[in-house]
Amino acid sequence: MQGVSFALTAGESVAIVGASGSGKSTLLSIVAGLDTPTSGKVEIEGVDFFALDEDGRAALRGKQMGFVFQSFQLLPHMTALENVMLPLELRGDANSKEAAIEMLKRVGLGERLGHYPKVLSGGEQQRVALARAFVVRPAILLADEPTGSLDHTTGQQVMDLMFELNRERGTALLLVTHDAKIAASCSRQLVMDAGHLQ
C-alpha cells in the first residue's frame, strides 16, 4: 500500500470501495491499529497511533473507536445486554448497564436484552453489534462489509440505522463495502486499486 492519504472529520461517512484484493480491508486494519504500516502514520484525535505501544493502542482503540464486522463478532455466551455492556465495563464506566439498555432500545431491541445471539436473527445480531459499537461514543466507527451476511432488506435497515447514529452522534464513519448503493449514501467514496487510492 503506497500513497494512501486521507482525513476523516466528525460526522462524515466515507466508503472504501474497490475490487476484491485491492487493499480495502488492509487499509481498515491499519486505521484500527491492528496491522502496522511499514511507513507513514495514523493520527486519531491528534495522537500518532503507532507512536504508542500495543497497550496504548488498545486503550486508544477502546476509547475512540467502534467496530462493526460482517460476521457480527458477538460473544455467544453473553446476552445482547452483556455484549453491549462489555466495552463500557472494560474501560471502567460506572453506568454501563443503563447506557447499554438505552442503546439497545435505540436500535429497536429493548425487548431482546436477555436473549443470546443464537436466538437472534442476523439483522438483530447486527443491531446488537451496532449498539455495542456506538455505546462507547467513538470518534470513529470502522465497518467492514456490515451488510455482507444479511439479505437486502435487512441490510438496508441496518445501514439506515448506522447512518442515523452516525449523524446523531457526530461519529466519523469509515466503511468497506461492495454495495454501490451503500457507497453512494456516504459523504464520499475512496476507491482502492492494488493498494493505491485513485
FENPEVEN-V757112 format. One record per backbone hydrogen bond with DSSP energy under -0.5 kcal/mol. NH is the residue of the N-H (numbers start at 1). CO is the residue of the C=O. If there is no record, write none. Layout:
{{NH,CO} {NH,CO}}
//
This chain:
{{2,195} {5,3} {11,170} {12,9} {14,173} {15,188} {16,175} {17,15} {17,190} {22,19} {27,23} {28,24} {29,25} {30,26} {31,27} {32,28} {33,30} {34,29} {35,29} {37,35} {44,42} {44,47} {45,43} {47,44} {49,42} {49,47} {51,48} {52,49} {57,53} {58,54} {59,55} {60,56} {61,57} {62,58} {63,59} {64,60} {65,61} {66,140} {68,142} {70,144} {72,69} {73,71} {76,74} {78,75} {80,115} {81,113} {83,79} {84,80} {85,81} {86,82} {87,83} {88,85} {89,85} {90,86} {91,87} {92,89} {93,88} {96,93} {99,95} {100,96} {101,97} {102,98} {103,99} {104,100} {105,101} {106,102} {107,103} {108,105} {109,104} {112,109} {115,112} {117,78} {119,116} {120,117} {125,121} {126,122} {127,123} {128,124} {129,125} {130,126} {131,127} {132,128} {133,129} {134,130} {135,131} {137,134} {139,64} {140,64} {141,172} {142,66} {143,141} {143,174} {144,68} {145,143} {145,176} {148,145} {150,147} {155,151} {156,152} {157,153} {158,154} {159,155} {160,156} {161,157} {162,158} {163,159} {164,160} {165,161} {166,162} {167,163} {168,164} {169,165} {170,166} {171,166} {172,139} {173,12} {174,141} {174,172} {175,14} {176,143} {177,16} {180,178} {183,179} {184,180} {185,181} {185,182} {186,182} {186,183} {187,13} {188,13} {190,15} {191,189} {192,17} {192,190} {193,196} {195,22} {196,193} {198,191} {198,196}}
//
